Amino acid sequence: MDQENIITLKDEETGKTQSFFLDDKFLLNGNVYVSLIVLPEGAAENPDFDFDDLPEEIDLVIMKVTEGEDGEEMLSTLDEEEEDIVFDYYDKICEMYDDEEQGDDE
């Protein structure tokens, strides 16, 4: 698995860590967002992990890229109002990719 696209985040409330695969990065209303695929426990450390091993229904998280006090990029969760807008936009992006792939098959 390409380690460059693996992000491990720690939940500030529970202290639990979770690894994600950076699926996509996109711009909406002047903000940068990332879509992250939740990886099964241990997958990030397994060089033989194959995405075919993921369940058919994957868990996807979208987070906003923000700048921390030290200028470093941080990821933050979306508020409810923003979440609906961002997920709707992401769905449109996915539909666009699907349409392009179907056009390539013809």
C-alpha positions in Angstrom: 0.0 0.0 0.0 1.3 3.5 -0.9 2.2 4.9 2.5 2.2 8.5 1.1 -1.6 8.4 1.0 -2.1 7.0 4.5 -3.2 9.3 7.2 -3.5 8.3 10.8 -5.6 10.5 13.1 -6.1 10.5 16.8 -9.5 11.2 18.3 -9.0 14.0 20.8 -11.9 12.8 23.0 -11.2 9.0 23.1 -7.5 8.9 22.3 -8.2 6.2 19.7 -6.3 6.2 16.4 -7.7 5.4 13.0 -6.0 5.1 9.7 -7.4 6.4 6.4 -6.5 6.3 2.8 -6.5 9.8 1.2 -8.9 9.2 -1.7 -9.3 12.7 -3.1 -8.7 16.4 -2.5 -11.0 19.0 -3.8 -11.8 22.7 -3.6 -15.2 24.1 -2.8 -16.1 27.8 -2.0 -12.5 28.6 -1.4 -11.9 25.7 1.1 -9.9 22.6 0.5 -11.5 19.2 1.5 -10.2 15.7 1.5 -12.2 12.4 1.2 -10.8 9.6 3.3 -11.5 5.9 3.2 -11.6 4.3 6.6 -9.1 1.4 6.7 -9.5 -1.7 8.7 -7.4 -2.1 11.8 -3.8 -3.1 10.8 -4.2 -2.4 7.1 -2.0 0.7 7.1 0.9 -1.3 8.5 0.4 -4.2 6.1 2.4 -3.7 2.9 0.4 -6.6 1.3 -3.0 -5.0 2.0 -5.0 -4.8 -1.2 -8.0 -2.5 -1.7 -9.9 -5.5 -3.0 -9.9 -6.7 0.6 -12.1 -3.7 1.6 -15.8 -4.4 2.1 -18.1 -3.5 -0.8 -19.7 -0.7 1.3 -16.7 1.4 2.4 -16.8 4.1 5.1 -15.9 7.5 3.8 -15.1 10.6 5.8 -14.7 14.1 4.4 -12.7 16.6 6.3 -11.7 20.3 5.8 -8.1 21.2 5.5 -7.3 24.1 7.8 -4.1 25.8 9.0 -3.0 25.4 12.5 -1.3 28.0 14.7 2.1 26.9 13.6 1.1 27.1 9.9 0.9 23.3 9.5 -2.0 21.8 7.7 -4.7 20.2 9.9 -7.8 18.3 9.3 -11.1 19.3 11.0 -14.5 17.8 11.0 -17.4 19.5 9.2 -20.3 21.2 11.0 -23.8 19.9 10.1 -24.6 22.7 7.7 -21.3 22.4 5.8 -21.5 18.6 5.8 -24.6 18.5 3.6 -23.2 21.0 1.1 -19.8 19.3 0.9 -21.2 15.7 0.6 -23.7 16.8 -2.1 -20.8 18.4 -4.0 -18.6 15.3 -3.6 -21.5 13.1 -4.9 -21.5 15.3 -8.1 -17.7 14.9 -8.4 -18.1 11.1 -8.2 -20.9 11.1 -10.8 -18.7 13.1 -13.1 -15.9 10.6 -12.7 -18.3 7.7 -13.4 -19.6 9.4 -16.5 -16.0 9.9 -17.8 -15.2 6.3 -17.1 -18.3 5.1 -19.0 -17.3 7.3 -21.9 -13.9 5.7 -22.0 -15.4 2.2 -22.2 -17.3 3.0 -25.3 
